[in-house]
């Protein structure tokens, strides 16, 4: 397990390093609202909800995001859930914590939690990022909402004193709260230019299909098939 985790973390570092240390989160006017892929309006859809909650890796870049692809996989495989994509591009963990009540209000059957990349790129202290993530996890668990944690890491040029505790906080939180963890969301797409957008950060349509399959495989044991 330790070798696999080290490999995933190294892969993640190489991916973000390729993005460049000068990457900047989108400004508010550049933020793109998440698209809803459900056919029925939410008010008319009685299926249990899975909330995908995070930053631009969750919100996606029009016209593709992994939650839409995940919805197609659920439908195709007989899992009657509705994806509610509450990803917002540029969000930090502070923004996520400010929005957590919206997630709880959706009464989801499951939350896929993905935050931290923008904190790291802005050099926010790791303790503050971990505290925000932990508060989100605690609020969700207090509301008896299952959580799956989707991790990210940083390029090595941020220095080992920052990168090491940053990458370690995801498995630490997963262990403390007994959460299912994906150490690096884009592990199977970041190396392939055919699967990534020109910005080198976000997957394209085909890349999001692969990310969605990885997430689907991860969450499948927690899902229930219904008639």
Buried (B, 14 or more C-beta within 10 A) or exposed (E): EEEEBEEBBBBBBBBBBBBEEEBEBBEEEEBBEBBBBBEEEEEEBEBBBBBBBBBBBBBBBEEBBBBBBBBBBBBEEEBBBBBBBBBBBBBBBBBBBEBBEEBBEBEBBBBBBBBBBBBBBEEBEBEEBBBBBBBBBEBBBEBEBBBBBBBBBBBBEBEEEBBBBBBBBBBBBBEEBEBBBBBBBBBBBBEEEEBBBEEBBBBBBBBBBBBBBBBBEBBEEEBEEEE
